[in-house]
Amino acid sequence: MNISVQKEYRPEINGLRAVAVLMVLLYHLDISWARGGFLGVDIFFVISGYLITRNILHEIREQQFSFAQFYKRRAQRLFPALGFTVLITLIAGFFVMSSFFYEHLAQSSISALLSISNFHFWLEGGYFDLGASYKPLLHTWSLGLEEQFYLLWPLLIFVLAVRWSGFALIVFWGMLITSLGLCYIPIDDLSGTTFYLLPFRIFEFGLGVVCLMLESKVTGNSRFRNACSAAGLLMILSSGFYLDRHVPMPGVISLWPCLGAVLVIIAAQTYVSRFALSNKIMEMIGKASYSVYLIHWPLITFFLFRSSSELTEISRLALSVMSIALGYLIWRFVESPFRNPSITTRKVWLGIGLFFLSIGALGAIIWMNEGFPGRDSNPYKMTREEMQLEKNRYWEGGGPESTFLNGSTSKKCVVMGNSHSIDLIYALKTNDFKHTIVALPAAHHCFNFGFSPISDEYTEPCKSNFSKNMASHIWQSDSLEAVFLNDDWRHESLDDLMEVLVTIRSLTDVPVYVFGPKMVYTRFADVIVNSSPSFRPEDINAHARGYAMINNRGNFSNKLKAFFDIIYFKKNNISFIDLLEVQGTYEIISSQTGNLLYFDSNHFTLEGAREMGERLRKIHPYLFD
């Protein structure tokens, strides 16, 4: 690879690191104007590709390159702060988390230490996957991906630079184009696969090599370089402002901030970069950016575990200051001392090995003991087995082949919607609903009973699944008695809702019942109970009201009532059932039996579904006829 490289300190790159980590921090603090801040990670990948390739090529030219020394420096740079963060997260989790979540933390801690976090979080994904705010080490997915890049990239660069230099550019550009193209191959759960795995991110690291190819061509012309710096920063900041998590990433759109980083890097020191990136504050944050990145997410998640409210302006400010301050301290007293070049390779690997082995053993002990369920007196805590049984019950009870759906009469009823329609199925069947239920499940990431996608990337699967449901032979069956529609009403599109109902009415003239939203919570029931000041059911339920989305659900239910109060629906035998009215008082612990009514933040346990059905039968008995 015929690239001229100079190994020198670049203060503006530290400033660019600061921009990247601040973008991620603001995004994780749920700042409305930083909804694309997660792209700071992509900028880190470009910087890593640039610096790592530059250093390798420089040492090859000077005949100083050593794989052993390269991996030693990477270990000194990354592992001490990572191990320290994992350790203090495990310690904090003991005091903050219930056994179920603590066990998951232990599992992810081992993956983080083994540099396979991206695989861990990719493989555990699914409909009932824990939300991001329950995973204090979720952000280590990017470190796992980077460490896999560091493992493979030096060998590739060495081979291209020393053995196959004549084919280097062909191989390099072919690899980048292939990596970008892979992002658009249809894969089940496309966003999870492309998001977490290295082959789909290589083009971002490779853009760092493009910087090396271009930087020598823009030297000298200060106006042009200042324009590059300004344009690059504008591209990065605009991506943070205008893109959001619903945009398919990575892919062509993620090139926008990545190319912005390329422009800033190739421009080198300019008036713009000195003012915006090379000042003392940005340089300091940039130097500590790795440690700030490591510590910020555990701080945010632990705060959310203990807070009944969403993040406020004060809590956001406090968490920002704490993240930067603690990150600086970790950089100063953990990260920096271990980067001393005089420390021998043997001492580095022996010290880090023993340190990681000790933390890994701690994580394994927590995992094997299922998060130490006996350490607290919470009588309502859910074990791993209980949680898994609830998840299995959902898919088994709502599956098209389930005998649970069979009835004792010849009549049939359609139940259509997402996982919340399965709550309705259990509510009916555990309260002597006699007819056979035909379940027509909505595709994931779709609402309005599968018709409307939550973002453009899901348009095709939503459309395809809805069309399949509408083509079912059940609509022409003489035994069809009624249609029940149930959803979680995450989004609003009353025009789409009307189109769904008109479509159904064109297929059948049986009664249609649309069920409004039930009460949902901002945290898992397990988390709410664990943070309650006492474990008396009445105290837990009073405490849980602070987590209940009462205004959100109530306002939307009222909007639906008004929507259905028109003559069209009365004439066409389409009725609205207010589930909030059916629930009455909002509980997560049953005042009847003392059992949990939710197994996460919005899905009923079997007991919760039974009690909802009991109330439903009392208020709307005709539904069971």
Secondary structure, DSSP 8 states (H G I E B T S, - for coil): ----------HHHHHHHHHHHHHHHHHHTT-GGGTTGGGHHHHHHHHHHHHHHHHHHHHHHTT---HHHHHHHHHHHHHHHHHHHHHHHHHHHHHHS-HHHHHHHHHHHHHHHTT-HHHHHHHT-STT---GGG-TTGGGHHHHHHHHHHHHHHHHHHIIIII-GGGHHHHHHHHHHHHHHHTTS--TTHHHHHHH-GGGTHHHHHHHHHHHHHHTTS-S-HHHHHHHHHHHHHHHHHHHHH--TTS-SSSTTTHHHHHHHHHHHHH-S-HHHHHHTSSHHHHHHHHTHHHHHHHHHHHHHHHHHH-SS---HHHHHHHHHHHHHHHHHHIIIIITGGG-TTS-HHHHHHHHHHHHHHHHHHHHHHHHTTT-GGGS--TT---HHHHHHHHHHHHHHHSTT-GGG--SSS-EEEEEESHHHHHHHHHHHTTT--SEEEEEE--TTEETTTTEESSGGGHHHHHHHHHHHHT-GGGG-TTEEEEEEE----S--HHHHHHHHHHHHHH--S-EEEE-----BSS-HHHHHHTSS---HHHHHHHHTTTB-HHHHHHHHHHHHHHH-SHHHHHTTEEEE-HHHHH-S--SB-TTT--BSBSSSS-B-HHHHHHHHHHHHHH-GGGG-
